[in-house]
């Protein structure tokens, strides 16, 4: 009887080896380094590095009949997914995050038509992520959002019995730099361009993406405002332009002559996010600060210092571009001024 071994490329990392029970073939597949039996598929899985027929012939020589098959293709699913993301004008970063999370989902169901999955079947993926992969709450939440987007926005199929338990939201207080630490960071930054970048972020409370998208025309020296175009959620807003920053900005523009964006790369075009992150990281280190401070820490510090100096929380919400006041209220938990008003009960103890 002819021995037939079917090899299916189930995803980018693995091949499925299937055959009718045969002690010789079983012995051969077990001899392949990295082979394992998958109870769900009822088949043997080997690393994708054995994809070459020449390599597999070492383990399954003639006259064994090797048949290569391609797993269920999800190319059309990815194409439709990408098209809807673009039509809805999601940001590039959001598109990348959603696509990466969705690719993990379709890899899990590599041999199935995901359009035909029931809500319960699709939900098993989240159980796998939490129980088997032990992913973080943030990764779990991203996966839920990405998969729900496909069914609800791409297929227009309301998810009714989707067993997606959203993780309990972790509440972490942001790292805040004191005004003295901000001063030390600025003083430690000698390069004019780098110093200007740090001052703009802190003085206006900008997100990294908002800084990178700033154009020269967005700086209104007459009204002392900075126009943030298409911030988070594609919303425009105005934030303050510091008087002390204006002279620094003018010296910077005169020295570097940017053509379109306020901060541009060596060969023009938008400055890179990685460069800004490295600038802040180096400045924090040079200032001798041990806190884990990032670009976003400057924005958090801006809001906290405004609150400590008596600025109404509603105005801070507008300057930051927060949709909900609850997001802005987190700064009341890290404000030294608010905490300083509370008297410790120890003060009333006689000892």
N, C-alpha and C positions, 0 to 999 in steps of 0.2 A: 504493500500500500504506500502511495506517495506521501511523504511527510511535507506539510505545508506550514510555514511560519509567516504570519501577517505582522508587519511592522507599521504602526500608525504614529505619525507625528502629532502628539496631543497638545503640546505647547512648546515654547522655545527652550524649555529645560529638560523635557522628557519624551521618551518614546514608549509606546505600548507594544508589548510582544504577546501575541495571541496564537495559540495552537491547540489542537485536540490533544488530550492527555496522552503523553508518551514519555516513558521513563528516560529514554535517551535525550529527548529534547529538553526535558525538565533539568536533567543534569547539566546540559550545555548552557541553558539560560542562567542557572545558578552560578556558573563559573564566571559570568561577566561581572567585573568589579562594579559595585554600586547598584546591582539589581535588587529588586524588592517586589514582594507580591502585594497588590492593591486589592483589598477585599471588596471595595465598592465596584470596581471595574471587573473584578474576577479575572484579572490578567496580571502579567508581570510588567514592571516598569524599569526601564534602564535609562541612564543619562543620555541626553541628546547628542553628546559627542560621538556616539556610535552610529550616527545617521548615515555614514558612508557604507555602501554595499560591500566595498572592499574590506572594511574593518569587520563587518558582521559575518562575512564569509569565513573569517578565522574561527568563529564559534559555530556557524551553521554552513559547513562546506557542501558542495554538490554531492549527491543529487537532491539535497534538501531544497525545496522550492521556496524562495524568499519573495514575498509580495509586499510592496510598499504602498501604503494608502495615506491620503491626506485626511486629517481630522476635519470635523465640521468647520467651515470657514466663517469667521465673524467679521470679515472685512467690511461687509455692507452695514453691519451694526455700528462699527466705528465711524464709517463714513457719515451715516445719518446723524450720529451723536455729535460729531464735529460740526456738521452743517448747522444744526440747531443752536449749538453754543455760539457760533459766529453770527447767526441771524439775530439772536437775542443780545448780541454785542457784549458778551461777557469779556472781562479783561483777559489779557494774554495769560497772566498768572493763574487766574481762575480756570481758564480752559485747560491749561497744562495739568493742574491739580485734579480736575474732574476726569480728564482723559486717563491719567495714570491710575486713579482709583477704579475707573470703569474697566480698564484693561486687566486689573487684578481679578475682577468679577468674571469676565469672559474667559480668562485663563482657567479659573476654577471649574467652569462649565464648558471646557474646550470641546467636548464631544456631544454637546446638546444644543438645541435651538433655544436660545434664551428668550425669544419672543413667545415661546409656547410654555415657558415655566409658569407654574402656579405661584401665587404670592408666598405660600408656605415653602415651596421648593427654593425660590429665590432667597428667602430669608435664612436658609441654612448656611448661606455664605457668611453671614454675620456671626453666627454661632462658631463657625470654623475660625474666623478671625480672632475672636475673643478667647475661645477655649484652646485651640491648637496653636495659633500664631502668637497669642498673647500680645496683641497690638495695643498701643496706647489709646486712651479715650479719644484723642484728637484724630488718630487714624481711623478709628471705628466710626466716628461722626462723619468724617470726610467720605468714607465708603458708603454710608447710608445716604448722604446727600447726592452722591454721584449716581447710585443705582436708582434712587427715587426719581432723579431727573430724567433718566432714560425712559422709565415706564410712564411717567406722568407727562413729560414734555415732548419726548420723541414719539412714543407710541400712543400718546393721549389715552392712556389706560390708568384710571384712578386706582391707587393702591389702597384696597379696602381691608384686606386681611394680611397685611404685610407684617410679619413678626419682627419688626425692627425696634428693639428696645434701645432708645437713645441713652448713651452713658450719662451718669450724673455729672453735671457741669462742675469742673474743678474751679475753685475760687482762689486764685493766686493774686496777692497784692503786687503791683508793679515795683520794680527797683526805682528808687528816686535818688537823684544826685542833689546835694545841697547847693546853694548859690555859690558857696566857697569852692566847691568841687567843680562847678561849671566854669568858674573863673580860672581855676588851675588848668583845666583842659584847654581853654582858649589860649592862655599864656604859653602852654607847652607846645602849641601848634605854630611853628614859625612860617611855614609856607602860606602865602597870601590866599591862594585858591582854597586850600584845605581849611584854613581858619574861617574864611567866608562861608564855606559850606556848613561848618559846625554852627556858626553864629546864625545863619538863616534858619536852619532846622529848629534850633532852640528858641530863637526870638519869635518865631511865628507858629511853633507847634506843628510842624509839617510831618506827614508820613514820608517814608523814603520815596515811594512812587511819585508823590506830589512834588518833592524836590526835583526829581529827575525830569519831570514834565514841565517845570517852570520855564517860561520864555521871558525874554528881556521885556517885552511889552506888558507882561503880567505885573511888573513892578511899577506902582503908581506913586511917584515921589511927591506929587502935588497933594494928593489926598492921604498920603502916608498909609497906603493899603497894599496888600499883596493879593492878587486875584488867583485863586486856586481853581483851575479849570478841570472838570471831570475828575473830582476826587473820588473817594470810595463811594460806590453806589451811583457813579456817573453824575454826581451832584457838584455844581459850582458853589463857591462861597468866597467870602473875603476874610482875610485875617490881617492882623496888625503888622505894620512896618516900623521897626524900632528906629528912633531918631539916631541912636548911636551906631546903628547898622548902616545908615545911608552913606556916610563918608567911606566906610569900608567897602561897600558895594561899588561906589563910584570909582575908587582906586582899583578895585578888582577888574571892573569892566574896561577901564582905560588900559590896564596892563595886559589883559588876556584877549580883548576884542572878540567876545563871542558873537557869532553871526545870527543864531536863531534861539537856541536854548541858553538859559542863563549859565548853565554849567555843561560844557561840552568836552568830548574826549580829545585826545591828541590830534586826531585827524578829522575832527568835526563830529557832528551828530550828538545824540544824547549821551551823557556821562553814564558809566556803568554802575549798577547797584553794588557790585562787589568792591569797586574802588572806594565808594563812600563808606561801606562797612569797614574796610581796612583802615581808612582815615580815622574813623571814630575809635576803632580798636587800638590803634597806635597812639592816639592822643590820650586816651584813658590810661594806657600803660605808662606813657611819658609823664603824666601828671601824678603817678604813684598811687592811683586809685585801685583798690582791690575788688570793688564791687563788680558784678557781672553787668556792665553797662553796654548797651547797644545803641544803634541809631534811634530806635523807638524810645529808649530811655530818656533821650533829650526831649521828646514830645511829652512824655509823662512828667518830666521835671518842669517843663513850661507850664503845664496845667496846674500842678501842685503849687508852684511858686505864685501864680496868679491868685489862687485861692487863699494862700497864706497872706498875701498882700491886700486882701479884702475885696477882690473881684467877685461879683455875683456869679453863682454857679450857672445861671441861664446864659450869661454872656460867654462863659468858658465853653459851654456846650456848642454855641454858634461858631466860635473861633476854631474849635476842634472838628466841627462837622459831624458831631454825633447825632444820630437820628433820635435816640432815646435819652432822656435825662438820667435814666438809671445807669447808663454807661459812664456818664460823667461823674456820678455820685461816688464812684470808687475812690476818687481823689480825696474825699472827706475822711477816708480811712487811713490815709498816709500823710495827711497834713499835720505838721508839727504844731501849728497854731491851734487846731481843733483839739488835739490830744493834750496840749499844754494847759488847756482850760480845766481839765479834770484833775481834781485833788485826790491824791492817794489816801486811803483810810489810815495809812501808817502815820500820817501827819497828826492825827488825833490821839495817838497812843503815847502815853507817858512812860519813858524808860530811861 
